Amino acid sequence: MCYKEGVATPAPSGADGPAGRGRVAPDLYRELFERSPDAILIIDGDRFVDCNEAAARTLGFPSREELVRRFHASGEERLLAHPAEFSPPRQPDGRDSWEKAEEMIRIAFARGSHRFEWDHLRADGEIFPVEVLLIAFETEGRRLLHVTWREIGKRRELEARLRQAQRLEAIGKLAGGVAHDFNNLLLVIQGYTAMLSDRLGDREDARSMLAEIEKASARATELTREMLAFSRLQVLRPRIFDLGRLVATAARQFQPLTGDGVELVVETPAEPVAVEADPTQFERVLHNLVRNAVDAMPDGGRITLRVDQAGGEARLRVADTGEGMAPDLIERIFEPFFTTKPAGRGTGLGLAVVHGIVSQSGGRIEVASTPGAGTEFTIRLPASDQPIPASPSAAGDPVPTAPRRARILLAEDEEGIRALLVQVLEQAGFRVEATADGQEALEALRAGGGYDLLLSDVVLPRLGGIELARLARDEHPATAILLMTGFQRGSPIDLDRLGRQYDLLEKPFAPADLLDRIEAVLAARTDS
């Protein structure tokens, strides 16, 4: 074994003859050692005896000389330190660093190499994870270990994010499927409840019981909508708007929510911050975040709403001076039904809904929190370079009433919903032909029925509602189209695009809402 500038390097014995072929000359080895971007160290026995500059920088020292000055052999100017001296007292598995390091070294010598993960310690006390590769080699009768470190902190962070995204995606699919089925059930419950209410006359006792059914179904409807929002399967109606103005306007409505003990501070720029999203849903995002902040400050405090724009991004920050959260809670706050609040206070869907709306809008949300010092949520959205349209005037021409004898082609595969809709439409004076799938509806259209409106579910057997609507528009442009959806099995992007192409009515809906939308769609067709 020979030491060159303190590092043990392979001896060049026989370098000029056959035995030297494939050997690395000491000078070349040293150059590779020094230039490597990875941290490289040498272990002799159970001590580090040399390292390159990358290792010194990784450990937080300005140079190798500074590292050697702190960890050196008595009377010598070379490194001499046990791996545990560069480590916290214990590893993540709870084992003593000194004992575990000895075991890793023994395994590497026994097997010839060993790869594992390890927590090391920088000069400033920061703990950082690395992947360690130990390779045993022999020179001049001594066995040494070539050590390579690669920091894996960013990799671990990305892996954690991926696991979180996959977990949220799986829960979202389950929640979306449940919400879809419940929406169909609620549509039937609410529809027949409304029809029964119209027939009760002055029977107040029965009306009061129906009112309780209506309240319960309305709450169930809100829960399913929250699940769809979290699942990124709701229908969004995006438009260009000024994020700063929306925040300032919404903040004026939060006084009942914040109460007297909470100060609400709003900071918005003088210039508009244009984004393309659904403004109604972003008011919902803001409401949920403010409510969450209020709950985190039982003794009062301050909530700051800040809007700005930088680097093509619009940012909305909601910060509070409340209790803050530990890291293990931050990892789970966007999971549906996860809550730290007492039983009966909240459903655990508020932040899940925020995450779903922001993600479906093409943005992302970040959380920074310190226990005892508060929490800040940062929402980042792509800034829009499109002009912000003027707000529509509240006053305008009244919408004309469509003729109630219009012919409607209904396409709905759920028998209970189909029967309900036929009753609602016929009682309102419409002529209805009901079909149970998309192909049957298409055949009715092509048979020359002269329908004024196609009312179709999005999800249909044989021929989907979207394809049915496309064919109806191409072949029968005079027929108006209204699509009903609980949620679309497929890409949420397609659902957003669908909302721009056709009139959409989200399930569940009240009979009166259905009739209002039909009137508006037919009236718009008449005007055009």
C-alpha positions as CSV (number, residue, x, y, z in Angstrom):
1,M,0.0,0.0,0.0
2,C,1.3,3.5,-0.7
3,Y,-0.1,6.8,0.5
4,K,0.0,9.7,-1.9
5,E,-0.9,13.0,-0.3
6,G,-2.6,11.1,2.5
7,V,-4.8,8.8,0.4
8,A,-4.3,5.0,0.1
9,T,-4.0,4.2,-3.6
10,P,-3.5,1.0,-5.5
11,A,0.2,0.3,-6.0
12,P,1.4,0.3,-9.6
13,S,3.3,-3.0,-9.3
14,G,4.0,-4.4,-12.7
15,A,2.3,-1.6,-14.5
16,D,4.6,-2.0,-17.5
17,G,4.1,-5.7,-17.8
18,P,1.2,-8.1,-18.2
19,A,0.5,-8.0,-14.5
20,G,0.0,-4.3,-14.6
21,R,-2.7,-4.3,-17.3
22,G,-5.9,-2.8,-16.1
23,R,-4.3,-1.2,-13.1
24,V,-4.9,2.5,-12.3
25,A,-1.7,4.5,-11.9
26,P,-1.6,6.3,-8.6
27,D,-1.5,9.8,-10.2
28,L,-4.5,9.0,-12.3
29,Y,-6.5,7.5,-9.4
30,R,-5.8,10.6,-7.4
31,E,-7.0,12.8,-10.1
32,L,-10.3,10.8,-10.4
33,F,-10.6,10.8,-6.7
34,E,-10.3,14.6,-6.5
35,R,-12.5,15.5,-9.4
36,S,-15.4,13.2,-8.6
37,P,-18.6,15.2,-7.8
38,D,-19.5,12.5,-5.3
39,A,-18.1,12.4,-1.8
40,I,-15.3,9.8,-1.7
41,L,-13.5,8.6,1.4
42,I,-11.1,5.8,2.4
43,I,-11.6,3.6,5.4
44,D,-8.5,1.8,6.9
45,G,-9.7,-0.5,9.6
46,D,-12.6,1.3,11.1
47,R,-11.5,4.9,10.5
48,F,-11.7,7.4,7.6
49,V,-8.1,8.1,6.6
50,D,-8.7,10.4,3.6
51,C,-11.5,12.1,1.6
52,N,-11.8,14.3,-1.4
53,E,-13.0,18.0,-1.5
54,A,-16.5,16.9,-2.4
55,A,-16.7,14.9,0.9
56,A,-15.5,17.9,2.9
57,R,-18.1,20.2,1.2
58,T,-20.8,17.7,1.8
59,L,-20.0,17.7,5.5
60,G,-20.2,21.5,5.6
61,F,-16.5,22.3,5.7
62,P,-15.0,25.0,3.4
63,S,-12.1,22.7,2.5
64,R,-10.5,19.4,3.1
65,E,-7.8,21.1,5.1
66,E,-10.5,22.5,7.5
67,L,-11.9,19.0,8.0
68,V,-8.5,17.4,8.6
69,R,-7.7,20.2,11.1
70,R,-10.7,19.1,13.1
71,F,-10.4,15.4,12.7
72,H,-6.8,14.3,12.4
73,A,-4.3,11.7,13.7
74,S,-2.2,12.8,16.6
75,G,1.0,14.4,15.3
76,E,0.0,13.9,11.7
77,E,-1.7,16.1,9.1
78,R,-4.1,13.5,7.8
79,L,-7.7,12.6,8.4
80,L,-8.5,10.0,11.1
81,A,-12.1,9.8,12.2
82,H,-14.7,7.1,12.9
83,P,-17.8,7.2,10.7
84,A,-19.9,7.8,13.8
85,E,-18.1,11.0,14.4
86,F,-19.8,12.4,11.3
87,S,-23.2,11.1,12.3
88,P,-26.0,11.8,14.8
89,P,-25.9,9.6,17.9
90,R,-28.6,7.3,16.5
91,Q,-29.7,6.3,13.0
92,P,-33.4,6.4,11.9
93,D,-34.0,2.8,12.9
94,G,-33.0,3.8,16.5
95,R,-29.6,2.0,16.5
96,D,-26.5,3.5,17.9
97,S,-24.4,5.0,15.0
98,W,-21.1,3.7,16.3
99,E,-22.2,0.1,16.7
100,K,-24.1,0.1,13.4
101,A,-21.1,1.6,11.5
102,E,-18.9,-1.2,12.8
103,E,-21.5,-3.7,11.5
104,M,-21.6,-2.1,8.1
105,I,-17.8,-2.1,7.8
106,R,-17.7,-5.8,8.8
107,I,-20.3,-6.7,6.2
108,A,-18.5,-4.8,3.4
109,F,-15.2,-6.6,4.2
110,A,-17.0,-10.0,4.3
111,R,-18.9,-9.5,1.1
112,G,-16.5,-7.3,-0.8
113,S,-19.1,-4.5,-1.1
114,H,-22.1,-3.2,0.7
115,R,-24.7,-0.6,-0.2
116,F,-27.0,1.1,2.4
117,E,-28.6,4.3,3.5
118,W,-27.2,6.4,6.4
119,D,-27.8,9.7,8.2
120,H,-24.7,11.9,8.5
121,L,-24.2,15.2,10.3
122,R,-22.9,18.5,8.8
123,A,-20.6,20.8,10.6
124,D,-23.6,23.1,11.5
125,G,-25.6,20.2,13.0
126,E,-27.9,19.5,10.1
127,I,-28.7,15.9,9.6
128,F,-28.7,14.7,5.9
129,P,-29.3,11.3,4.4
130,V,-26.9,9.6,2.0
131,E,-26.7,6.4,0.1
132,V,-23.4,4.7,1.0
133,L,-21.4,2.3,-1.2
134,L,-18.5,0.5,0.5
135,I,-16.1,-1.4,-1.8
136,A,-13.3,-3.5,-0.4
137,F,-9.9,-3.5,-2.1
138,E,-6.4,-4.8,-1.1
139,T,-3.1,-3.1,-1.5
140,E,0.3,-4.1,-0.1
141,G,-1.3,-6.7,2.1
142,R,-3.9,-4.4,3.7
143,R,-7.6,-4.4,3.0
144,L,-9.3,-1.0,2.7
145,L,-12.7,0.3,1.9
146,H,-13.5,2.8,-0.9
147,V,-16.5,4.8,0.3
148,T,-18.9,6.8,-1.9
149,W,-21.7,9.0,-0.6
150,R,-24.6,10.3,-2.6
151,E,-27.1,12.6,-0.9
152,I,-30.6,11.4,-1.2
153,G,-32.6,14.1,0.6
154,K,-34.2,15.4,-2.6
155,R,-34.9,11.8,-3.7
156,R,-36.6,11.0,-0.5
157,E,-38.6,14.1,-0.7
158,L,-39.7,13.3,-4.3
159,E,-40.5,9.7,-3.2
160,A,-42.6,11.0,-0.3
161,R,-44.5,13.3,-2.7
162,L,-45.1,10.5,-5.1
163,R,-46.4,8.2,-2.4
164,Q,-48.7,11.0,-1.2
165,A,-49.9,11.7,-4.7
166,Q,-50.6,8.0,-5.3
167,R,-52.4,7.7,-2.0
168,L,-54.5,10.8,-2.8
169,E,-55.2,9.5,-6.3
170,A,-56.4,6.1,-5.0
171,I,-58.6,7.7,-2.3
172,G,-59.9,10.2,-4.9
173,K,-61.0,7.4,-7.3
174,L,-62.8,5.7,-4.5
175,A,-64.5,8.9,-3.4
176,G,-65.4,9.9,-6.9
177,G,-67.1,6.5,-7.5
178,V,-69.0,6.7,-4.3
179,A,-70.1,10.3,-5.0
180,H,-71.3,9.3,-8.5
181,D,-73.5,6.5,-7.1
182,F,-74.8,8.7,-4.3
183,N,-75.6,11.5,-6.7
184,N,-77.9,9.3,-8.7
185,L,-79.6,8.1,-5.5
186,L,-80.0,11.7,-4.2
187,L,-81.5,12.9,-7.4
188,V,-84.3,10.4,-7.1
189,I,-84.8,11.2,-3.4
190,Q,-84.8,15.0,-3.9
191,G,-87.0,14.7,-7.0
192,Y,-89.8,12.7,-5.5
193,T,-89.6,14.7,-2.3
194,A,-90.2,17.9,-4.3
195,M,-93.1,16.3,-6.2
196,L,-94.6,14.9,-3.1
197,S,-94.4,18.3,-1.4
198,D,-96.4,19.9,-4.2
199,R,-99.2,17.4,-3.6
200,L,-99.5,17.7,0.2
201,G,-101.5,20.9,0.2
202,D,-101.9,22.3,3.8
203,R,-100.8,19.2,5.7
204,E,-98.2,20.9,7.8
205,D,-97.2,17.8,9.8
206,A,-96.3,15.9,6.7
207,R,-94.6,19.0,5.2
208,S,-92.4,19.4,8.3
209,M,-91.3,15.7,7.9
210,L,-90.5,16.3,4.2
211,A,-88.5,19.4,5.1
212,E,-86.3,17.3,7.3
213,I,-85.8,14.9,4.4
214,E,-84.9,17.8,2.2
215,K,-82.4,19.2,4.7
216,A,-80.7,15.8,5.1
217,S,-80.5,15.2,1.3
218,A,-79.1,18.7,0.8
219,R,-76.3,18.0,3.3
220,A,-75.6,14.7,1.6
221,T,-75.5,16.6,-1.7
222,E,-72.9,18.9,-0.3
223,L,-70.8,16.0,0.9
224,T,-70.8,14.3,-2.5
225,R,-69.8,17.6,-4.1
226,E,-66.9,17.9,-1.7
227,M,-65.9,14.4,-2.6
228,L,-66.1,15.2,-6.3
229,A,-64.0,18.4,-5.7
230,F,-61.3,16.5,-3.9
231,S,-61.4,13.8,-6.7
232,R,-60.9,16.5,-9.3
233,L,-64.0,15.3,-11.1
234,Q,-66.4,18.2,-10.7
235,V,-67.4,20.5,-13.5
236,L,-65.4,23.7,-13.5
237,R,-66.4,26.8,-15.4
238,P,-63.2,28.7,-15.8
239,R,-62.9,32.3,-17.0
240,I,-60.4,35.1,-16.8
241,F,-60.6,37.1,-13.5
242,D,-58.5,39.3,-11.2
243,L,-57.4,37.1,-8.3
244,G,-56.6,40.1,-6.1
245,R,-60.1,41.6,-6.6
246,L,-61.7,38.2,-5.9
247,V,-59.8,37.9,-2.6
248,A,-60.5,41.5,-1.6
249,T,-64.2,41.1,-2.3
250,A,-64.5,37.7,-0.6
251,A,-62.7,38.9,2.5
252,R,-65.4,41.4,3.2
253,Q,-67.8,38.5,3.7
254,F,-65.6,36.7,6.2
255,Q,-66.5,38.8,9.3
256,P,-69.1,36.3,10.6
257,L,-66.5,33.6,10.1
258,T,-63.6,35.3,11.8
259,G,-65.4,36.9,14.7
260,D,-64.1,39.7,16.9
261,G,-60.9,37.9,18.1
262,V,-59.3,37.5,14.7
263,E,-57.7,40.2,12.6
264,L,-58.0,39.8,8.9
265,V,-55.3,41.5,6.8
266,V,-55.7,41.7,3.0
267,E,-52.7,42.6,0.8
268,T,-53.3,42.8,-2.9
269,P,-51.2,44.6,-5.6
270,A,-52.4,47.7,-7.4
271,E,-52.2,46.0,-10.8
272,P,-54.6,43.1,-11.7
273,V,-53.4,39.6,-11.3
274,A,-55.2,37.7,-14.1
275,V,-55.7,33.9,-13.8
276,E,-58.0,31.5,-15.7
277,A,-60.0,29.4,-13.2
278,D,-63.5,29.0,-11.8
279,P,-64.0,32.1,-9.6
280,T,-66.8,30.4,-7.7
281,Q,-64.7,27.5,-6.8
282,F,-61.8,29.7,-5.7
283,E,-64.1,31.6,-3.4
284,R,-64.7,28.2,-1.9
285,V,-61.0,27.5,-1.6
286,L,-60.5,30.9,0.1
287,H,-63.4,30.2,2.5
288,N,-62.1,26.8,3.5
289,L,-58.6,28.1,4.1
290,V,-59.8,31.0,6.2
291,R,-62.1,28.7,8.2
292,N,-59.2,26.3,8.8
293,A,-57.1,29.3,10.0
294,V,-59.8,30.4,12.4
295,D,-60.1,26.9,13.9
296,A,-56.3,27.0,14.4
297,M,-56.5,30.1,16.6
298,P,-59.0,29.4,19.4
299,D,-57.6,32.4,21.4
300,G,-57.6,34.8,18.4
301,G,-54.8,36.0,16.2
302,R,-54.2,37.3,12.7
303,I,-54.9,35.9,9.2
304,T,-53.1,37.4,6.3
305,L,-54.4,37.1,2.7
306,R,-51.7,38.1,0.2
307,V,-51.8,38.1,-3.6
308,D,-48.9,38.8,-5.8
309,Q,-47.4,37.7,-9.2
310,A,-43.9,36.7,-10.0
311,G,-42.2,34.8,-12.9
312,G,-45.4,34.0,-14.7
313,E,-47.1,32.7,-11.6
314,A,-50.0,34.1,-9.6
315,R,-49.7,33.4,-5.9
316,L,-52.3,33.4,-3.1
317,R,-51.0,33.0,0.4
318,V,-53.1,32.4,3.5
319,A,-51.1,32.7,6.7
320,D,-52.2,32.5,10.3
321,T,-50.6,33.0,13.7
322,G,-52.2,29.9,15.1
323,E,-51.1,26.6,16.7
324,G,-49.1,25.4,13.7
325,M,-48.6,21.7,12.7
326,A,-46.0,19.0,13.2
327,P,-44.4,17.5,10.0
328,D,-46.3,14.2,10.4
329,L,-49.6,16.1,10.3
330,I,-48.6,18.2,7.2
331,E,-48.1,14.9,5.3
332,R,-51.7,14.0,5.8
333,I,-53.7,17.2,5.9
334,F,-55.0,16.9,2.3
335,E,-56.3,13.4,2.8
336,P,-60.1,13.3,2.9
337,F,-61.7,12.7,6.3
338,F,-58.5,13.3,8.1
339,T,-59.0,15.9,10.8
340,T,-57.4,16.9,14.1
341,K,-60.6,18.6,15.2
342,P,-62.9,17.2,17.9
343,A,-65.7,14.9,16.8
344,G,-68.6,16.9,15.3
345,R,-66.5,19.8,14.2
346,G,-65.9,19.4,10.5
347,T,-65.8,16.5,8.1
348,G,-62.1,16.4,7.3
349,L,-62.9,17.4,3.7
350,G,-62.2,21.1,3.7
351,L,-58.5,20.9,2.8
352,A,-59.0,17.9,0.6
353,V,-61.5,20.1,-1.4
354,V,-58.9,22.9,-1.6
355,H,-56.3,20.5,-2.9
356,G,-58.7,19.1,-5.5
357,I,-59.8,22.4,-6.9
358,V,-56.3,23.8,-7.1
359,S,-55.0,20.7,-8.8
360,Q,-57.9,20.6,-11.3
361,S,-57.3,24.2,-12.1
362,G,-53.7,23.5,-13.1
363,G,-52.1,24.9,-9.9
364,R,-50.4,23.5,-6.9
365,I,-50.5,24.2,-3.2
366,E,-47.7,24.2,-0.6
367,V,-47.7,24.2,3.2
368,A,-45.2,25.7,5.6
369,S,-45.9,25.4,9.3
370,T,-44.1,25.6,12.6
371,P,-45.7,24.3,15.8
372,G,-46.7,27.2,18.0
373,A,-45.9,29.8,15.3
374,G,-48.6,29.4,12.7
375,T,-49.2,28.0,9.2
376,E,-49.0,29.4,5.7
377,F,-50.7,27.9,2.6
378,T,-49.3,29.1,-0.8
379,I,-51.4,28.5,-3.9
380,R,-49.6,28.9,-7.2
381,L,-51.5,29.3,-10.5
382,P,-50.3,30.1,-14.0
383,A,-50.8,33.8,-14.6
384,S,-52.9,34.7,-17.7
385,D,-51.8,37.2,-20.3
386,Q,-55.4,37.5,-21.5
387,P,-57.4,40.7,-20.8
388,I,-59.8,40.5,-17.9
389,P,-63.4,40.9,-19.2
390,A,-65.7,43.4,-17.7
391,S,-68.1,42.0,-15.0
392,P,-71.5,41.2,-16.5
393,S,-74.1,43.6,-15.6
394,A,-76.7,42.5,-13.0
395,A,-79.4,44.1,-15.1
396,G,-80.3,42.9,-18.5
397,D,-83.0,41.7,-20.8
398,P,-85.1,39.0,-19.2
399,V,-84.7,35.5,-20.5
400,P,-87.6,34.6,-22.7
401,T,-89.7,31.6,-21.7
402,A,-89.4,28.6,-23.9
403,P,-92.6,27.0,-25.2
404,R,-93.7,24.2,-22.8
405,R,-94.9,22.0,-25.6
406,A,-91.3,21.5,-26.8
407,R,-90.3,17.9,-27.6
408,I,-87.5,16.4,-25.5
409,L,-85.4,13.3,-26.1
410,L,-84.2,11.9,-22.8
411,A,-81.2,9.5,-22.6
412,E,-80.7,8.1,-19.1
413,D,-79.7,4.5,-18.2
414,E,-80.7,4.6,-14.5
415,E,-84.3,3.4,-14.5
416,G,-85.3,5.3,-11.3
417,I,-83.9,8.6,-12.6
418,R,-85.4,8.1,-16.0
419,A,-88.9,7.5,-14.6
420,L,-88.5,10.6,-12.3
421,L,-87.4,12.9,-15.1
422,V,-90.2,11.7,-17.4
423,Q,-92.8,12.6,-14.7
424,V,-91.2,16.0,-14.0
425,L,-91.0,17.0,-17.7
426,E,-94.5,15.8,-18.6
427,Q,-96.0,17.6,-15.6
428,A,-94.3,20.7,-16.8
429,G,-96.0,20.4,-20.2
430,F,-93.1,18.9,-22.3
431,R,-93.5,16.0,-24.7
432,V,-90.9,13.4,-23.7
433,E,-89.5,10.3,-25.4
434,A,-87.2,8.3,-23.0
435,T,-84.4,6.1,-24.0
436,A,-82.1,3.9,-21.9
437,D,-78.8,4.2,-23.8
438,G,-76.9,6.4,-26.3
439,Q,-77.5,4.1,-29.3
440,E,-81.2,4.0,-28.8
441,A,-81.3,7.8,-28.5
442,L,-79.2,8.2,-31.7
443,E,-81.6,6.0,-33.6
444,A,-84.6,8.1,-32.3
445,L,-82.8,11.3,-33.5
446,R,-82.1,9.8,-36.9
447,A,-85.7,8.6,-37.2
448,G,-86.7,12.2,-37.8
449,G,-88.4,12.9,-34.5
450,G,-87.9,16.7,-34.7
451,Y,-86.7,17.1,-31.2
452,D,-86.2,20.5,-29.6
453,L,-83.9,19.3,-26.9
454,L,-81.6,16.4,-26.3
455,L,-81.3,15.8,-22.5
456,S,-78.7,13.2,-21.9
457,D,-76.5,11.7,-19.2
458,V,-72.8,11.8,-19.8
459,V,-72.2,8.2,-18.9
460,L,-74.3,5.8,-21.0
461,P,-74.0,2.3,-22.2
462,R,-73.4,1.4,-25.9
463,L,-72.8,5.0,-27.0
464,G,-71.6,7.6,-24.5
465,G,-73.4,10.8,-23.9
466,I,-70.5,12.9,-25.2
467,E,-70.3,11.1,-28.5
468,L,-74.1,11.2,-28.7
469,A,-74.1,15.0,-28.2
470,R,-71.4,15.4,-30.9
471,L,-73.4,13.4,-33.4
472,A,-76.6,15.3,-32.5
473,R,-74.9,18.6,-33.0
474,D,-73.4,17.6,-36.4
475,E,-76.6,15.9,-37.8
476,H,-79.3,17.9,-36.1
477,P,-77.9,21.5,-35.4
478,A,-81.4,22.8,-34.6
479,T,-81.7,20.5,-31.6
480,A,-80.5,22.1,-28.3
481,I,-78.3,19.9,-26.0
482,L,-78.2,19.7,-22.2
483,L,-76.0,17.1,-20.6
484,M,-76.4,15.8,-17.1
485,T,-73.4,14.6,-15.1
486,G,-72.5,13.2,-11.7
487,F,-68.9,12.7,-12.8
488,Q,-67.2,11.4,-15.8
489,R,-65.2,8.2,-15.6
490,G,-62.0,9.4,-17.3
491,S,-59.8,12.4,-17.5
492,P,-61.0,15.4,-15.5
493,I,-59.5,17.5,-18.3
494,D,-62.1,16.1,-20.7
495,L,-64.8,17.1,-18.2
496,D,-63.5,20.7,-18.1
497,R,-63.4,20.9,-21.9
498,L,-66.9,19.4,-22.0
499,G,-68.2,22.3,-19.9
500,R,-67.0,24.7,-22.5
501,Q,-68.6,22.8,-25.4
502,Y,-72.1,22.0,-24.0
503,D,-74.5,23.1,-21.3
504,L,-74.0,20.9,-18.3
505,L,-76.3,20.2,-15.3
506,E,-74.6,18.6,-12.3
507,K,-76.4,15.8,-10.4
508,P,-78.2,15.9,-8.1
509,F,-80.5,18.7,-9.0
510,A,-84.0,19.8,-8.0
511,P,-86.8,19.5,-10.5
512,A,-87.2,23.3,-10.5
513,D,-83.5,23.7,-11.3
514,L,-83.8,21.2,-14.2
515,L,-86.8,23.1,-15.6
516,D,-85.0,26.5,-15.3
517,R,-82.0,25.2,-17.2
518,I,-84.2,23.7,-19.9
519,E,-86.0,27.0,-20.3
520,A,-82.7,28.8,-20.6
521,V,-81.2,26.4,-23.1
522,L,-84.3,26.4,-25.3
523,A,-84.7,30.1,-25.1
524,A,-81.0,30.6,-26.1
525,R,-81.6,28.3,-29.1
526,T,-84.7,30.3,-30.1
527,D,-82.7,33.6,-29.9
528,S,-79.9,32.3,-32.0
